[in-house]
Amino acid sequence: MEPGRHGYGARVLIDVVVEVDGFTWNIAEAGEADRPAVVLCHGFPGLGYSFRHQLRALAAAGYRAIGPDMPGYGGEYTDTAVADRLVRLLDAFGIDRAVLVGHDSGAPTTWTVARRHRRRVAGLVLLAVPYAPRPAARATHRAVRGDGPPALPAHALLGAAGHFAQMERAREVDELLVNFVSEVATAHP
């Protein structure tokens, strides 16, 4: 299937459909395939297209920006199941490492990828949701690493700025997000 294209010049958004292990991912993507990858995981309700402004800004800054429509929540869609499925999506794209951006309920999925597949994560950006593992994960982590907070790859918290990702304040959010992604991407090469 030919991907759909929307936009102009280097900031073109491509609509891609990818099947991975029987699951169909609908994806908004911008940027060249050989550039460092940034995967933006939306919250509920939302779509990968919700990050259209940020996808274009990241592509213009030299990144491959990927906004998948995240799987539903509840039932079989635990943070762990969705995180593992997201890693299989990275495999399908041939991406070894990526900066992950999680907004709202997409944040737990991204930090779960960072906890379970840390070598795959070049950096982690959480929008509107602070890192807060479930109590069982905190107890397990303390038993393995001591009493400190989990040692994730580079981590940045934008706080309330994530809520603007779905509004038309694109210029402000684009600049803030590109700066944070650049910072976490270079903190742990």
C-alpha positions as CSV (number, residue, x, y, z in Angstrom):
1,M,0.0,0.0,0.0
2,E,1.3,3.5,-0.9
3,P,1.6,5.6,2.2
4,G,-0.5,8.8,2.3
5,R,1.3,12.1,2.3
6,H,0.3,15.4,3.9
7,G,2.2,18.6,4.2
8,Y,4.9,20.4,2.4
9,G,8.7,20.1,1.7
10,A,10.8,18.5,4.3
11,R,7.9,18.6,6.7
12,V,5.7,16.1,4.9
13,L,3.7,13.8,7.1
14,I,3.3,10.2,5.9
15,D,0.5,8.0,6.9
16,V,1.8,4.4,7.3
17,V,0.0,1.2,8.2
18,V,2.3,-1.5,9.6
19,E,1.2,-5.0,10.7
20,V,3.3,-6.5,13.6
21,D,2.4,-9.8,15.1
22,G,-1.2,-9.6,14.0
23,F,-1.7,-6.1,15.3
24,T,-2.2,-3.2,12.8
25,W,-0.5,0.1,13.7
26,N,-1.6,3.3,12.0
27,I,1.2,5.7,12.1
28,A,1.9,9.4,11.3
29,E,5.6,9.8,10.4
30,A,7.9,12.6,9.3
31,G,11.6,12.7,8.6
32,E,14.2,10.5,6.9
33,A,14.5,6.8,7.8
34,D,18.2,7.1,8.5
35,R,17.9,9.9,11.1
36,P,17.7,9.3,14.9
37,A,14.2,8.1,15.8
38,V,11.8,9.8,18.1
39,V,8.5,7.9,18.9
40,L,5.7,10.0,20.3
41,C,3.1,8.0,22.3
42,H,-0.2,9.8,22.8
43,G,-2.6,9.5,25.7
44,F,-6.3,8.8,25.9
45,P,-8.1,9.9,23.8
46,G,-5.7,10.7,21.0
47,L,-4.1,9.6,17.8
48,G,-0.5,9.7,16.4
49,Y,-1.8,12.6,14.3
50,S,-2.4,14.6,17.5
51,F,1.4,15.2,17.4
52,R,1.3,16.5,13.8
53,H,2.9,19.8,14.6
54,Q,5.6,18.2,16.7
55,L,6.3,15.4,14.1
56,R,7.0,18.1,11.5
57,A,9.1,20.2,13.9
58,L,11.2,17.2,14.9
59,A,11.7,16.2,11.2
60,A,12.8,19.7,10.4
61,A,15.3,19.5,13.3
62,G,16.8,16.3,11.7
63,Y,14.9,13.5,13.5
64,R,12.7,10.7,12.2
65,A,9.5,11.4,14.1
66,I,7.0,8.5,14.5
67,G,3.5,9.0,16.0
68,P,1.7,5.6,16.3
69,D,-2.0,5.3,17.1
70,M,-1.5,3.6,20.5
71,P,-3.5,0.4,21.3
72,G,-6.5,0.7,23.5
73,Y,-6.4,0.6,27.3
74,G,-7.6,-2.0,29.7
75,G,-8.0,-5.8,29.3
76,E,-5.1,-7.2,27.3
77,Y,-3.6,-3.7,26.9
78,T,-1.5,-3.5,30.0
79,D,1.5,-1.1,30.1
80,T,3.8,-4.1,29.7
81,A,1.9,-5.6,26.8
82,V,1.8,-2.3,24.9
83,A,5.4,-1.6,25.7
84,D,6.5,-4.9,24.3
85,R,4.3,-4.4,21.3
86,L,6.0,-0.9,20.8
87,V,9.4,-2.6,20.8
88,R,8.2,-5.0,18.1
89,L,7.2,-1.9,16.1
90,L,10.7,-0.5,16.5
91,D,12.0,-3.9,15.2
92,A,9.6,-3.7,12.2
93,F,11.0,-0.2,11.3
94,G,14.6,-1.4,11.8
95,I,15.2,1.0,14.7
96,D,17.7,-0.1,17.3
97,R,17.3,2.9,19.7
98,A,14.8,5.8,19.9
99,V,14.0,8.7,22.1
100,L,10.5,7.9,23.5
101,V,8.0,10.7,24.2
102,G,5.0,9.8,26.3
103,H,2.0,12.1,26.8
104,D,-0.6,11.5,29.4
105,S,-1.5,7.8,29.5
106,G,1.2,7.2,26.9
107,A,3.8,8.0,29.5
108,P,3.5,4.7,31.5
109,T,4.0,2.8,28.2
110,T,7.2,4.7,27.4
111,W,8.7,4.3,30.9
112,T,7.8,0.6,30.8
113,V,9.8,0.3,27.6
114,A,12.7,2.1,29.3
115,R,12.5,-0.3,32.3
116,R,12.1,-3.5,30.3
117,H,14.2,-2.7,27.2
118,R,16.6,0.0,28.4
119,R,19.2,-0.6,25.5
120,R,16.4,0.3,23.0
121,V,15.8,3.7,24.6
122,A,18.1,6.7,23.8
123,G,16.1,9.0,25.9
124,L,12.7,9.4,27.6
125,V,10.5,12.5,27.7
126,L,7.3,12.5,29.8
127,L,4.7,15.1,29.0
128,A,2.1,16.0,31.7
129,V,2.7,12.8,33.8
130,P,5.6,12.3,36.2
131,Y,7.4,9.0,36.5
132,A,5.4,6.9,39.0
133,P,5.9,3.1,38.7
134,R,3.2,0.8,40.2
135,P,3.8,-0.2,43.8
136,A,4.9,-3.7,42.8
137,A,7.4,-2.3,40.3
138,R,8.8,0.1,43.0
139,A,9.3,-2.8,45.4
140,T,11.0,-5.0,42.8
141,H,13.2,-2.1,41.8
142,R,14.3,-1.4,45.4
143,A,15.2,-5.0,45.8
144,V,17.4,-5.0,42.8
145,R,18.9,-1.5,42.8
146,G,18.5,-0.1,46.3
147,D,16.3,2.7,47.6
148,G,16.9,5.3,45.0
149,P,14.6,6.2,42.1
150,P,14.9,3.9,39.0
151,A,17.9,4.7,36.8
152,L,16.3,5.3,33.4
153,P,18.1,6.5,30.4
154,A,18.1,10.3,30.0
155,H,14.8,11.6,31.4
156,A,13.1,15.0,30.9
157,L,9.8,16.1,32.3
158,L,7.9,18.9,30.6
159,G,5.0,19.0,33.0
160,A,1.9,20.8,31.8
161,A,3.5,21.6,28.4
162,G,2.2,18.2,27.1
163,H,-1.4,19.5,27.2
164,F,-0.5,22.0,24.5
165,A,0.6,19.2,22.2
166,Q,-3.0,18.8,21.0
167,M,-3.7,22.6,20.8
168,E,-2.7,25.0,18.1
169,R,0.3,26.5,20.1
170,A,2.6,24.5,17.9
171,R,5.5,26.9,17.6
172,E,6.0,27.1,21.4
173,V,5.6,23.4,22.0
174,D,7.7,22.5,18.9
175,E,10.6,24.5,20.1
176,L,10.4,23.2,23.7
177,L,10.0,19.6,22.5
178,V,12.9,19.7,20.0
179,N,15.1,21.2,22.7
180,F,14.3,18.5,25.2
181,V,14.6,15.7,22.7
182,S,18.0,17.1,21.6
183,E,19.1,17.2,25.2
184,V,18.1,13.7,26.1
185,A,19.3,12.2,22.8
186,T,22.8,13.6,23.4
187,A,22.9,12.9,27.1
188,H,23.5,9.2,26.7
189,P,24.7,8.4,23.2
